[in-house]
Amino acid sequence: MRILLIAGAFNSLTQRVYAELGDHGHQVGVELVARDTPLPEVVRRHAPELIVAPMLKTAIPREVWSAHTCLIVHPGPVGDQGPSSLDWAVHLGADRWGVTVLQANDEMDGGDIWAAASCPVPGVGKSDLYRNEIADAAVGAVLAAVARVASGTHRPQPQAELSDAAKPGRPRPPFRQDLRRIDWHADPTDTVVRKLRAADSQPGVRDELLGDTWHLHGGHPEDTLTGPPGELLATRYGAICRATADGAVWIPELRPPRAAGEPGTLKLPATLALGDRLPPLPEVPAPLEDPGDGLRTWSDIRYREDGPAGFVEFSFPGGAMSTDHCRRLLAAYRHACTRPTSVLVLGGRRDFFSNGIHLHVIEAAADPAEESWANINAMDDLVHAVLTTTDRLVVAALGGNAAAGGAMLALAADEVWCRAAVVLNPHYRLMGLYGSEYWTYTLPGRAGPEVAGQLTARALPITAATGARLGLVDRILDCPAQDFAAQTAGLAARLASASSTQARIAAKKADRERDEAHRPLAAYRELELAQMHRTFFDPDQPYHALRRAFVRKEPAAATPSHLGSAPAAT
């Protein structure tokens, strides 16, 4: 079918629906719409057989939905209505939630139902839930709905015909800041964490801290540190620890409020955002290896072992890796390489693997060019360490999406394992960058020069299945997000004990020596960084405006030209 996706942004769910529909043989176009978008004109230009809205905050006009079947993807169970469905799911501590695909009509979220799917709600933040369990349910429901539309025989079910028992959801009001407010003197840790997680990516929890107003982003429980409720107790890797009524929480990021008519503000590591306002506090590092005492404390990097398999697990907000993140991850990786293991797994947690350099931290720097340069060199150092590990097999385990330099970090490993739901964006062009992380060595080496050129030029998302077909992915794990770590661990243990592993390690070392003799890794890095240096230090390069627009969430003036109906690379 000719399908037009309309969305407020080409976000993670829109990308995944786009890529999955393409994999199923549909011709898919994309239009990003705002309140002033002339949608009837846009639709006439595309002449679609079906319209799907994976993420839309504006109403579809009658002129469009009366002439075309328009499927709305609502992240709530049947009967749920309102713009804050997932906020309520996390806030209420729901065990299960769902996704409903319904037909647009006069009533927001009240149209006839084409498909629905339910999903569990684990104890994670709203954005993690959205990218994983909700996205899994949404894709299944969208594919079912599209097949039913294509059949020409299916009749969608009017919501008015459903009994109350068949409608587990209900209309809910917008989840405003007064509902999110934290009472630091009365709220226990679990309540504070739930409030923070219900707002983790957007909009954050509005709060007063050190005499200023901030939006708090992300929350993790702490069992050991305690103090007067509301007080700051410690820092850790850019996060702050704040006391609750019965314990404490770690808050990784802060964002100042946006003034009316002003650009969006930056979401930054909490200590960087606070700057000179931050009082003297102890830096309390977490042990790299879990002490196994049953206590809860947060760390963004962990190392563990299971016999001859080692695991460097990491999770950074939004998948962005600052200079500090890269250096600390490199230190953890080097520690792992001192251990007597034959397989080393990098990643393995649910949600984002990596999206490359940290554009928010770069934008906030006194000299963004210098910080860009430091960040890309720190990424390159990490990738170089992976590429030159020749005494064991390295596996990149992607439980979530990867893009730009984060995708290239994965390709540096000997094997790339992906959860089936992963979306890959192995390109840099949309940020005006040539790219580094040794991509000119790894991407053509896996996919071939022609496909590598297509992927980087077209700059479109691909599924894990397409990645496997193109040579970028070695193993696909078709499992829920919650099961990915355990399944990865089992596969890694089997790989480490396989009789062929030592022979593979020996062959890997020989291959690396052969490639180095043919063309040193330093030559790839020098070529890539020469291009990046010119971009970073020329203020007229598009990168600077594109970065600014991205981090400050400036709306696009029009749908980017690369979002069309062209198929992915083959």
VOGU-3710 file (C-alpha; in Angstrom, 3 decimals, decimal comma):
1> mrilliagaf> 0,000/0,000/0,000  0,945/3,650/-0,378  0,985/4,813/3,229  1,532/8,346/4,463  2,846/8,751/7,999  1,959/12,071/9,597  3,669/12,946/12,855  4,662/15,846/15,035  8,255/14,626/14,922  10,268/11,800/13,421
11> nsltqrvyae> 10,646/10,329/16,882  11,578/6,794/17,892  8,093/5,328/17,374  7,563/7,078/14,044  10,954/5,810/12,872  10,145/2,278/13,928  6,705/2,275/12,272  8,288/3,736/9,126  10,990/1,062/9,017  8,656/-1,839/9,893
21> lgdhghqvgv> 6,094/-0,867/7,255  8,893/-0,637/4,689  10,109/-4,099/5,677  6,573/-5,372/5,046  6,659/-4,124/1,468  4,660/-0,910/1,808  5,617/2,343/0,100  5,885/4,829/2,944  6,090/8,613/2,867  6,464/10,905/5,890
31> elvardtplp> 5,205/14,398/6,611  5,979/16,279/9,811  3,010/18,419/10,735  2,315/21,322/13,059  -0,829/23,335/13,757  -0,311/25,522/10,686  0,548/22,665/8,285  -1,873/22,667/5,301  -2,620/18,977/5,784  -5,288/18,665/3,055
41> evvrrhapel> -2,776/19,997/0,513  -0,059/17,688/1,835  -2,344/14,659/1,568  -3,375/15,532/-1,982  0,287/15,696/-2,974  1,001/12,203/-1,608  -2,298/10,620/-2,740  -2,017/7,834/-0,124  -4,189/4,762/0,150  -3,906/4,998/3,939
51> ivapmlktai> -2,781/7,573/6,513  -1,163/6,509/9,790  -0,346/8,896/12,652  2,138/7,232/15,055  2,682/10,399/17,123  0,452/13,410/16,534  -0,457/16,212/18,929  -2,744/18,092/16,548  -6,183/17,094/15,306  -6,607/15,836/11,751
61> prevwsahtc> -9,066/18,126/9,932  -12,441/16,782/8,821  -11,516/17,435/5,190  -8,804/14,784/5,510  -10,357/12,096/7,721  -13,668/12,185/5,875  -11,901/11,430/2,583  -9,190/9,030/3,764  -8,914/6,286/6,347  -6,679/7,833/9,031
71> livhpgpvgd> -5,333/5,557/11,752  -4,323/7,179/15,031  -1,889/5,328/17,288  -2,946/6,092/20,862  -0,590/4,883/23,644  -3,365/3,751/25,940  -5,749/0,797/26,333  -9,155/0,719/24,679  -11,327/3,479/26,150  -8,366/5,592/27,254
81> qgpssldwav> -8,549/9,211/26,141  -6,347/12,209/26,747  -2,861/13,523/25,966  -1,056/12,095/29,027  -1,765/8,392/28,822  1,706/7,118/29,683  2,206/9,703/32,422  -0,855/8,247/34,127  0,308/4,680/33,564  3,621/5,280/35,343
91> hlgadrwgvt> 2,163/7,560/38,010  -0,534/5,049/38,912  1,929/2,175/39,019  -0,120/0,222/36,469  0,898/-3,408/35,916  -0,366/-3,439/32,325  -1,192/-0,827/29,720  -1,880/-0,906/26,016  -1,998/0,711/22,594  -5,108/1,359/20,531
101> vlqandemdg> -5,155/2,020/16,789  -8,325/3,913/16,015  -9,842/5,802/13,126  -9,787/9,595/13,224  -13,152/11,321/13,573  -14,662/14,345/15,352  -13,851/13,026/18,837  -10,240/12,964/19,967  -9,276/9,328/20,719  -12,926/8,329/20,283
111> gdiwaaascp> -12,895/6,757/16,825  -13,633/3,216/15,717  -11,030/0,644/16,738  -8,991/-1,153/14,089  -6,582/-2,949/16,433  -5,395/-2,973/20,038  -2,610/-4,617/21,985  -1,711/-4,830/25,663  1,709/-4,805/27,290  3,324/-5,017/30,722
121> vpgvgksdly> 4,524/-1,898/32,541  7,894/-2,570/34,209  9,419/-0,241/36,768  11,115/2,091/34,298  10,756/5,672/33,141  8,044/6,832/30,770  10,371/7,302/27,809  11,920/3,844/28,251  8,424/2,344/28,445  7,420/4,264/25,303
131> rneiadaavg> 10,424/3,109/23,277  10,092/-0,508/24,322  6,886/-2,143/25,619  4,604/0,525/24,149  6,471/0,582/20,833  6,330/-3,222/20,613  2,575/-3,156/21,183  2,124/-0,229/18,795  3,974/-1,903/15,934  2,001/-5,115/16,363
141> avlaavarva> -1,280/-3,197/16,411  -0,330/-0,996/13,435  0,660/-3,984/11,301  -2,589/-5,735/12,206  -4,632/-2,623/11,417  -2,872/-2,050/8,087  -3,509/-5,662/7,071  -7,177/-5,274/7,974  -7,483/-2,085/5,946  -5,734/-3,762/3,013
151> sgthrpqpqa> -8,153/-6,703/3,163  -11,054/-4,418/2,318  -13,416/-6,600/4,347  -12,704/-5,722/7,979  -15,157/-3,477/9,838  -13,627/-1,490/12,688  -15,471/-1,628/16,003  -17,194/1,541/17,228  -16,234/2,312/20,805  -19,878/3,004/21,632
161> elsdaakpgr> -20,674/-0,668/20,990  -18,156/-1,892/23,553  -19,168/-2,804/27,081  -17,431/-1,187/30,032  -15,597/-4,457/30,650  -14,194/-4,305/27,121  -12,852/-0,798/27,731  -10,187/-1,024/30,461  -9,174/2,598/29,892  -11,085/5,788/30,550
171> prppfrqdlr> -10,789/9,479/29,678  -8,135/11,226/31,760  -7,174/14,897/32,036  -3,761/16,249/31,045  -1,113/15,391/33,625  -0,087/18,872/34,741  2,720/19,990/37,018  0,486/20,311/40,086  -0,012/16,528/39,916  3,719/15,946/39,599
181> ridwhadptd> 4,734/18,117/42,550  7,088/16,422/45,002  6,646/16,998/48,718  10,193/16,259/49,798  9,261/16,237/53,489  6,378/13,781/53,111  6,912/11,701/49,972  8,824/8,426/50,442  11,498/7,393/47,963  9,241/5,090/45,943
191> tvvrklraad> 6,697/7,892/45,437  9,382/10,383/44,420  10,890/7,912/41,955  7,489/7,224/40,431  6,795/10,954/39,986  10,203/11,510/38,414  9,859/8,531/36,098  6,427/9,671/34,919  8,094/12,829/33,579  11,623/11,624/32,897
201> sqpgvrdell> 12,181/12,826/29,339  9,398/15,375/29,032  8,306/17,566/30,690  10,340/16,838/33,818  9,119/17,602/37,343  9,051/21,322/38,066  10,699/21,995/41,422  12,586/24,555/43,476  16,256/23,842/44,080  18,972/26,115/45,471
211> gdtwhlhggh> 16,819/29,187/45,000  15,922/28,557/41,359  13,239/26,735/39,418  14,260/23,597/37,564  12,735/20,668/35,746  14,071/17,422/37,233  14,661/14,589/34,753  15,088/10,946/35,697  15,049/9,303/39,090  16,789/6,322/40,703
221> pedtltgppg> 16,423/5,082/44,304  19,260/5,186/46,814  19,144/3,070/49,984  22,272/4,043/51,899  22,596/7,825/51,814  20,150/9,734/54,007  19,724/13,266/55,293  17,207/16,026/55,982  14,378/15,704/53,425  14,897/17,905/50,405
231> ellatrygai> 18,599/18,466/51,029  21,330/17,648/48,535  23,583/14,897/49,879  26,164/13,983/47,247  27,072/13,891/43,580  27,894/10,973/41,312  29,016/11,197/37,679  27,100/14,445/37,124  23,962/13,366/39,021  22,817/14,776/42,355
241> cratadgavw> 21,482/12,813/45,319  18,559/14,429/47,138  17,037/13,236/50,403  13,423/12,080/50,564  11,204/11,493/53,582  12,671/8,018/54,081  15,815/7,832/51,956  17,166/9,499/48,861  17,037/9,562/45,062  19,573/10,195/42,332
251> ipelrppraa> 18,551/12,793/39,734  20,778/12,632/36,626  19,629/15,716/34,706  18,170/19,192/35,180  16,668/21,729/32,791  15,748/25,348/33,497  12,193/26,373/32,574  11,550/27,785/29,143  10,530/31,433/29,069  7,568/32,410/26,889
261> gepgtlklpa> 8,691/33,142/23,345  12,217/31,912/24,016  14,002/28,865/22,531  13,905/25,593/24,397  16,362/25,150/27,257  19,067/22,536/27,605  18,741/19,308/29,534  22,139/18,762/31,165  23,852/16,577/33,736  22,636/17,995/37,023
271> tlalgdrlpp> 26,006/19,194/38,331  26,782/20,907/35,026  23,386/22,610/34,995  23,790/23,873/38,564  27,351/25,053/38,014  28,489/27,538/40,674  25,157/27,244/42,516  26,111/23,748/43,647  27,361/23,730/47,265  30,385/21,613/48,254
281> lpevpapled> 29,174/18,033/48,220  31,024/14,728/48,381  31,453/12,856/45,118  30,346/9,331/46,008  31,307/6,939/43,217  29,472/3,662/42,807  31,477/0,448/42,710  32,069/-0,704/39,150  31,025/-4,211/40,148  27,726/-4,730/41,957
291> pgdglrtwsd> 28,619/-5,554/45,591  25,644/-7,926/45,766  24,423/-6,644/49,130  20,845/-6,192/47,934  20,903/-2,428/48,378  19,746/-0,090/45,636  22,156/2,488/44,342  22,417/3,974/40,897  25,296/3,765/38,474  25,338/4,351/34,742
301> iryredgpag> 28,141/1,794/34,191  28,473/-1,669/35,732  30,756/-4,652/35,191  29,895/-8,234/36,039  31,094/-11,716/35,151  29,460/-15,047/34,542  32,268/-17,580/34,291  34,305/-16,862/31,134  31,922/-14,101/29,971  32,263/-10,482/31,092
311> fvefsfpgga> 29,622/-7,760/30,760  30,187/-3,995/30,616  26,669/-2,629/30,986  25,933/1,066/30,557  22,942/3,349/30,204  23,153/7,097/29,612  20,125/9,431/29,459  18,853/9,690/25,908  21,729/7,520/24,715  23,977/10,591/24,526
321> mstdhcrrll> 27,640/10,110/25,493  29,563/13,137/26,702  33,329/13,322/26,885  33,110/12,218/30,521  30,779/9,315/29,696  33,158/8,083/26,994  36,219/8,313/29,235  34,553/6,501/32,124  33,196/3,814/29,824  36,654/3,391/28,323
331> aayrhactrp> 38,112/2,975/31,826  35,490/0,311/32,601  36,188/-1,423/29,302  39,929/-1,476/29,984  39,263/-2,941/33,426  37,114/-5,645/31,811  39,976/-6,461/29,446  42,204/-7,311/32,411  39,818/-10,042/33,511  40,241/-13,725/32,498
341> tsvlvlggrr> 37,275/-13,906/30,125  37,051/-15,082/26,527  33,895/-13,121/25,646  33,203/-9,511/26,582  29,698/-8,093/26,098  29,359/-4,334/25,713  25,849/-3,061/26,418  23,180/-5,572/27,273  20,729/-3,333/29,099  17,295/-2,389/27,825
351> dffsngihlh> 16,633/0,882/26,012  19,207/3,004/24,146  22,600/1,548/23,315  24,157/4,843/22,213  23,363/7,824/20,012  26,908/9,164/19,879  28,261/12,494/21,099  26,322/14,581/23,650  24,947/17,559/21,729  23,363/19,187/24,796
361> vieaaadpae> 26,654/19,270/26,702  28,395/20,551/23,578  25,829/23,330/23,106  26,229/24,402/26,745  30,035/24,541/26,586  31,900/27,839/26,645  33,463/26,756/23,357  31,201/24,249/21,557  33,834/23,603/18,888  36,433/22,576/21,458
371> eswaninamd> 33,915/20,419/23,330  32,816/18,785/20,066  36,456/17,980/19,344  37,068/16,578/22,828  33,881/14,495/22,661  34,577/12,959/19,249  38,142/12,099/20,239  36,879/10,432/23,423  34,415/8,406/21,328  37,216/7,462/18,951
381> dlvhavlttt> 39,414/6,341/21,847  36,644/4,040/23,051  35,994/2,580/19,600  39,735/2,111/19,044  39,958/0,093/22,258  37,170/-2,194/21,031  38,693/-2,597/17,576  42,114/-3,480/18,972  40,912/-6,043/21,535  42,408/-9,217/20,095
391> drlvvaalgg> 42,571/-11,564/23,097  38,821/-12,196/23,378  35,628/-11,881/21,367  33,671/-8,650/21,842  29,883/-8,565/21,466  27,842/-5,377/21,192  24,436/-6,171/22,712  21,789/-3,661/21,671  18,667/-3,842/23,779  17,602/-0,493/22,345
401> naaaggamla> 18,208/1,866/19,474  21,576/3,095/18,228  22,425/5,998/15,955  25,373/7,878/14,450  28,544/7,263/16,480  26,646/4,915/18,788  25,814/2,663/15,853  29,463/2,732/14,785  30,547/1,836/18,328  28,441/-1,307/17,990
411> laadevwcra> 29,976/-2,142/14,596  33,448/-2,119/16,162  32,582/-5,352/17,975  33,114/-8,828/16,548  29,408/-9,581/16,781  26,362/-7,312/16,999  23,331/-8,747/18,797  20,076/-6,780/18,626  16,691/-7,108/20,169  14,286/-7,512/17,256
421> avvlnphyrl> 12,688/-4,136/18,055  15,902/-2,129/17,643  16,047/0,710/15,119  19,443/1,604/13,680  20,451/4,958/12,192  24,002/4,314/10,878  24,617/7,794/9,506  25,642/11,349/10,471  24,421/13,559/7,622  21,349/14,972/9,348
431> mglygseywt> 23,584/16,751/11,850  25,838/18,103/9,115  28,708/15,795/10,066  31,038/13,552/8,101  31,341/11,241/11,094  34,165/9,458/12,857  34,395/6,425/15,206  36,302/4,585/12,438  33,087/4,218/10,413  34,998/4,359/7,134
441> ytlpgragpe> 36,644/1,087/8,222  33,798/-0,778/9,922  30,706/0,110/7,891  32,095/-0,761/4,433  33,814/-3,767/5,997  30,474/-5,167/7,074  28,038/-3,939/4,428  30,333/-3,278/1,468  31,206/0,162/0,049  28,043/0,525/-2,053
451> vagqltaral> 25,562/-0,199/0,735  27,643/1,863/3,187  27,320/4,795/0,799  23,558/4,294/0,515  23,068/4,118/4,277  25,048/7,261/4,996  23,587/9,276/2,091  19,934/8,326/2,522  20,088/8,809/6,301  17,008/6,674/6,990
461> pitaatgarl> 16,273/4,348/9,913  16,430/0,588/9,428  15,145/-2,305/11,494  17,366/-4,929/13,091  16,087/-7,380/10,462  17,259/-5,122/7,640  20,525/-4,600/9,500  21,019/-8,380/9,556  20,279/-8,629/5,846  22,841/-5,892/5,123
471> glvdrildcp> 25,549/-7,456/7,311  25,374/-4,993/10,224  23,708/-7,367/12,697  24,836/-10,917/13,501  22,082/-12,129/15,823  18,509/-11,023/16,481  16,851/-11,769/19,811  13,075/-11,767/19,468  12,210/-11,158/23,096  10,600/-8,560/25,374
481> aqdfaaqtag> 12,835/-5,751/26,562  12,784/-7,122/30,105  14,228/-10,452/28,931  17,032/-9,093/26,772  19,735/-9,018/29,461  19,055/-12,590/30,577  18,946/-13,935/27,026  22,141/-12,079/26,172  23,853/-13,549/29,224  22,863/-17,074/28,258
491> laarlasass> 24,095/-16,681/24,689  27,362/-15,111/25,863  28,006/-17,992/28,251  27,462/-20,485/25,447  29,716/-18,531/23,101  32,461/-18,378/25,722  32,343/-22,148/26,238  32,081/-23,042/22,534  34,928/-25,186/21,217  35,453/-22,826/18,269
501> tqariaakka> 35,891/-19,650/20,312  39,647/-19,882/20,894  40,206/-20,511/17,191  38,059/-17,480/16,378  40,099/-15,328/18,758  43,324/-16,439/17,073  41,859/-15,735/13,625  40,621/-12,351/14,790  44,109/-11,359/15,902  45,553/-12,407/12,559
511> drerdeahrp> 42,866/-10,497/10,667  43,519/-7,342/12,674  47,266/-7,580/11,983  46,582/-8,087/8,274  44,208/-5,105/8,112  46,655/-2,946/10,044  49,439/-3,783/7,604  47,157/-2,951/4,670  45,976/0,367/6,110  46,513/1,397/9,752
521> laayrelela> 43,552/2,365/11,877  45,315/5,681/12,446  44,849/6,500/8,766  41,070/6,069/8,989  40,951/8,212/12,121  43,124/10,923/10,595  40,915/11,192/7,500  37,679/11,274/9,497  38,922/13,756/12,080  40,295/16,101/9,444
531> qmhrtffdpd> 36,755/16,399/8,083  35,271/16,766/11,556  37,812/19,404/12,611  36,910/21,578/9,632  33,230/21,272/10,508  33,607/21,888/14,239  35,819/24,954/13,951  34,053/26,689/11,055  31,131/28,635/12,582  29,407/28,807/9,201
541> qpyhalrraf> 29,100/25,028/8,864  25,477/23,727/9,075  26,393/21,525/12,048  26,200/24,426/14,477  22,713/25,550/13,458  21,474/21,954/13,197  22,828/21,140/16,641  21,237/24,245/18,131  17,873/23,462/16,540  18,010/19,860/17,746
551> vrkepaaatp> 18,831/20,510/21,389  16,482/23,486/21,693  13,672/21,575/19,941  13,132/24,207/17,289  10,344/23,033/14,971  11,369/22,187/11,429  10,204/24,690/8,842  9,240/21,805/6,565  9,525/18,054/6,321  13,193/17,212/5,618
561> shlgsapaat> 13,796/16,222/2,022  15,233/12,794/2,879  11,898/11,649/4,341  10,134/10,319/1,313  9,041/6,964/0,016  12,482/5,758/-1,045  13,201/2,218/0,186  16,031/1,466/2,564  19,381/0,301/1,244  19,386/-3,228/-0,162
//
